[in-house]
Amino acid sequence: MSSNHQQQLRSLWQQYWASDGAQKHRAARAFEDYVSGIDAPDAEAHYLWGLLIYDSASDNAAADSHVYFQKALAQDPSAYMARLYSAHCYHDLGQLDTALEDYLRVDQQALEKDMPIWRLVKLHEQIGYCLWQTGDKAAGRDYFEKVLQAYRRLPNDTLVAVVEAYQCLDNADSLFVSLKDAEAAHFAIDGS
């Protein structure tokens, strides 16, 4: 795609992302119309189209968006965000072995360099969840420990809430308790 197409694509994506309600629906339609009119969409176009579908949270969002993440990866196997969202789709569809494979193939150095730090920490939590749920609880626990360390060392409000670790760990587990305490301190949650 030409640089003009890339700029238009990114502009339409930003319009979609910045809008809400009926305006968001119109922006989604404009984005879809533009991409469907491109003769040969590139990996970024496919990734963003998939992300738009994934963001819709429709009943079939994971399956429908996954097609586009796979197209992006077919064109550019190093497209780490398409890989991450491919893993999310497998995760959402309950295919945890395959989700784990994709999560482990995400370029963590690029993710840490280019994205907010919460994405890398969340990736570690999701890897831990998949490991735990597929039977390797010790390795899953190791990843949950990485999440705990991130909550303890990173500046407040730079991370997102813990979800998957709590679904795995017993609430009497010392790691569960430590995560709860670190998360509360990270977000300065008043426990009273």
C-alpha positions in Angstrom: 0.0 0.0 0.0 1.2 3.5 -0.7 2.0 5.9 2.1 -1.2 7.9 1.2 -3.2 4.7 1.8 -1.3 4.1 5.1 -2.1 7.7 6.2 -5.7 7.4 5.3 -6.0 4.0 7.0 -4.5 5.3 10.2 -6.6 8.5 10.1 -9.8 6.4 9.7 -8.7 4.1 12.5 -8.0 7.1 14.8 -11.4 8.5 14.0 -13.0 5.2 14.9 -11.0 4.8 18.2 -11.8 8.4 19.3 -15.5 8.2 18.7 -18.4 6.6 20.5 -22.1 5.7 20.1 -23.6 6.3 16.7 -20.5 8.2 15.6 -18.3 5.1 16.3 -20.7 3.0 14.2 -20.3 5.5 11.3 -16.5 5.6 11.7 -16.4 1.8 11.7 -18.4 1.7 8.5 -16.1 4.3 6.9 -13.1 2.3 7.9 -14.6 -0.9 6.5 -15.6 0.8 3.3 -12.1 2.2 2.8 -10.3 -1.1 3.5 -12.7 -3.2 1.4 -12.0 -0.8 -1.5 -8.2 -1.4 -1.4 -7.0 -3.8 -4.1 -4.4 -5.5 -1.9 -4.8 -4.7 1.8 -1.5 -5.1 3.7 -0.8 -6.7 7.0 -1.6 -3.5 8.9 -4.9 -3.1 7.1 -5.9 -6.6 8.0 -4.7 -6.2 11.6 -6.7 -3.0 12.1 -9.8 -4.5 10.4 -9.5 -7.4 12.8 -9.1 -5.1 15.7 -12.2 -3.2 14.8 -14.2 -6.4 14.7 -12.7 -7.6 17.9 -13.5 -4.3 19.6 -17.1 -4.6 18.5 -17.6 -7.4 21.2 -20.2 -9.0 19.1 -21.2 -12.6 19.7 -18.8 -13.8 17.0 -16.1 -11.1 17.4 -13.3 -13.5 18.3 -13.9 -15.9 15.4 -14.7 -13.1 12.9 -11.7 -10.9 13.8 -9.4 -13.9 13.9 -9.6 -14.3 10.1 -8.1 -10.8 9.7 -5.3 -11.4 12.3 -4.4 -14.6 10.4 -4.3 -12.7 7.1 -2.1 -10.1 8.7 0.3 -12.8 10.0 0.3 -14.6 6.6 1.6 -11.3 5.1 3.9 -10.4 7.9 4.7 -13.1 10.5 6.6 -10.5 12.6 3.4 -8.5 13.1 3.5 -8.9 16.9 0.2 -7.1 17.6 -1.7 -9.3 15.1 0.0 -12.3 16.8 -1.1 -11.0 20.3 -4.7 -10.6 19.1 -4.7 -14.0 17.3 -3.8 -15.4 20.7 -6.6 -13.4 22.4 -9.0 -14.9 19.9 -7.9 -18.5 20.6 -8.1 -17.7 24.3 -11.6 -16.3 24.0 -12.6 -19.4 21.9 -11.3 -21.7 24.6 -8.4 -23.1 22.5 -5.9 -22.5 25.3 -3.1 -24.7 23.9 -3.1 -22.8 20.6 -3.5 -19.5 22.5 -0.4 -20.3 24.5 1.6 -21.1 21.3 0.7 -17.6 19.9 1.2 -15.8 23.2 4.7 -17.3 23.4 5.5 -16.2 19.8 4.7 -12.6 20.5 7.8 -10.4 20.2 8.0 -9.4 23.9 10.9 -7.0 23.3 8.9 -5.1 20.6 5.8 -5.1 22.8 7.8 -3.6 25.7 9.5 -1.1 23.5 6.5 0.1 21.4 3.5 -0.3 23.7 2.4 0.7 27.2 4.0 -1.6 29.8 0.7 -2.9 30.9 0.5 -4.9 27.6 3.6 -6.9 28.4 2.5 -7.6 32.0 -0.9 -8.6 30.8 0.7 -10.9 28.3 2.7 -12.6 31.2 -0.6 -13.1 33.1 -2.3 -14.6 30.0 0.6 -16.9 29.4 0.4 -17.9 33.1 -3.3 -18.6 32.8 -2.9 -20.8 29.7 0.0 -22.7 31.3 -2.0 -23.2 34.5 -5.2 -24.2 32.7 -3.4 -26.7 30.4 -1.8 -28.4 33.3 1.6 -26.7 33.9 0.7 -25.0 37.2 4.3 -24.5 38.2 5.2 -22.6 35.0 1.9 -20.7 35.3 2.7 -19.7 38.8 6.2 -18.4 37.6 4.4 -16.1 35.2 2.0 -14.9 37.9 5.1 -14.1 40.0 6.3 -11.9 37.1 3.0 -10.1 37.3 3.4 -9.6 41.0 6.9 -8.2 40.6 5.7 -5.7 37.9 3.0 -4.5 40.3 5.6 -4.0 43.0 8.1 -2.1 40.8 6.2 -0.1 38.2 4.7 3.3 38.8 1.1 3.5 40.1 -1.7 3.3 37.5 0.5 2.0 34.7 -1.0 -1.5 34.7 -4.4 -3.0 34.3 -6.4 -5.1 36.7 -5.4 -8.7 37.4 -8.0 -11.1 36.2 -6.7 -14.4 34.9 -4.3 -15.1 37.9 -7.2 -14.8 40.3 -9.2 -17.3 38.2 -6.4 -19.9 38.8 -5.2 -19.3 42.3 -7.0 -20.2 45.5 -7.8 -17.1 47.5 -5.9 -18.5 50.4 -2.8 -18.9 48.3 0.0 -16.6 49.4 0.6 -15.5 45.8 -3.1 -14.6 45.5 -2.9 -12.5 48.7 0.3 -10.8 47.6 -1.2 -10.0 44.1 -4.3 -8.5 45.8 -2.2 -6.4 48.1 0.2 -5.2 45.3 -2.7 -4.5 43.0 -4.5 -2.5 45.7 -1.3 -0.5 46.4 -0.7 0.0 42.7 -4.1 1.5 42.2 -4.1 3.1 45.6 -7.4 1.3 46.4 -8.8 2.1 49.8 -9.7 -1.2 51.5 -12.1 0.4 54.0 
